Amino acid sequence: MFRAHILSIVLFTPLVGVFVLMLVPKENKNAIRWIANIFAALGFLVSLPLVPWFWAAKSDVTPYFKFAEGSANNWIPSIGAGYQLGIDGISFLLIMLTTLLGFISILSSWTAIENRVKEYYAWFLVLQTGMLGVFMANDFFLFFVFWEAMLVPMYLLIGIWGGPRKLYAAIKFFLYTLSGSVLMLLGILFLYFHHHVLTGVYTFSLEALYATAPLITGKAAILLFFAFFIGFAIKVPMFPFHTWLPDAHVEAPTAGSVILAGVLLKMGTYGLIRFSLPFFPAVATIKWVQGLLITLSLIGIIYGALVSLVQKDMKKLVAYSSVSHLGFCTLGIFVFNSMGIAGSVIQQINHGISTGALFLIVGILYERRHTREISEYGGISTVMPIYATISLIMFMSSMGLPLLNGFVGEFPIMMATFMVSKTWAIWAVPGVVLAAAYLLWLYQRVFFGTVTNPKNEKLLDLNAREIATFVPLVALALLIGLFPQPLFKILDQPVNHLQAVIDTHRVGYVPPVVNAQQAAPAPQEAPAKPIVAPAEKPQPKPLEKKSVEPVKTLTKATAPEVAASPRKS
């Protein structure tokens, strides 16, 4: 029973916490904090059985989506909407990241939130449910419901508990995301009615739409591709749709920034992989379309890194670094190479771990000093040694140092890009160098040297609760960096399947020979020629007029007949 409905249990555990919180008086803040943290921890704990179960089923060819629940058209039959859940390797990794970061984010809010505590935790748990639903839904209508459901809680978290410019940042975030959602909704409706025209069935089931969407051709296919692309690119966000991100990050509370960078941005890249590419592979592989997507990714990598380099606010620096790092993720997707796609998914996980930790690091200093200005700090390592050590590890992780998780994601992306185009790879390299520059320079100015500001002399080091928020992130950064093979194994099936879909619809694509030694015909010995004595040279036959017959290929089957033919001396 538990295993059969594991996805629903993981999905709705945070929502149960919301209903429990509604029964607690808002004045009892400690009870509210404990209940919210308990249900956030339960949300992570109930997802842990997915790890061994999915690992055991990772290579099963059927069903493609594991732990499937529900069926097509069983929720609102009149319109063809169904409660369908299922996960593959890509969504599995993102679900585990979501449950972990959700728990860490709520734990980090214990002392940071003092006003309207009950509403804060309730909306955060609703946001957790919405994010999980996006990664689990196998019905387009259900997917869109969850996609919009997580928009409102994030808007409120920024607009109510954010910084001085919180309303501006919240409205900007809402308008950008809503604009992308409208375009995506139009695309969904087109696919819905197109499927009915072809099959006579109204359905939002993804498995059904996967079969009919690639049949759309011409201008309609191009317009649909870009409708979905813009909707997901805004969420990533890709250049030039990125301008909402720094404002939202800077004004959001620390936990909001962690979950925004760690999970919400991944919904854009997830949408590109789950919908844009398998629905419209022929459009995505058009040379000018691919060139445009790669160019936007490369601009995002370099632009985000350069802007990070000149920031005076630590949180804004980390925010712009997300634009650069996610540029690598989209680059890996759009080179249309299985190694690049796998590297992109792993880099998405790594970005959630590393950048989530960086926002926690900035938030801890802000709670103690209420400023994020880099010039206000210096020599922090002497008064906060544990904090400085953890910060150094996560800075190295974010810049892609070998033996840490960031390197494991960036390296396959760079390799895949180089295999497709050396020029693209050359343009991506400065992003790696600049990431090291702005992160090391930030660390030097904040942690090294002597304490020049008297306000920093008595800063408290990390307490047990704060250390607990960093321990799983540091452990994952080291574990993935040292032993990344399980992630690649989990991604083998979905990545290879997506690559096969792309290759099948790629214009001018010729399938490669899987095994050249087995596919090539075995070398055959030349048939034995009749032995002719020197004194008995065969005389040429007189020319005869007869119809020309096609030349037959000499094989072993015909060799005995040739050898047995009579000779004329």
Salt bridges, closest charged atoms under 4 A:
GLU69 OE1 - HIS5 ND1 3.65
ASP88 OD1 - ARG274 NH2 2.70
GLU114 OE1 - ARG33 NH2 3.48
GLU119 OE2 - ARG116 NE 3.98
ASP247 OD1 - ARG165 NH1 3.46
ASP247 OD2 - LYS172 NZ 3.07
ASP313 OD1 - ARG372 NE 3.56
GLU376 OE1 - ARG369 NH2 2.91
GLU466 OE1 - ARG368 NH2 2.94
ASP503 OD1 - ARG506 NH2 2.90
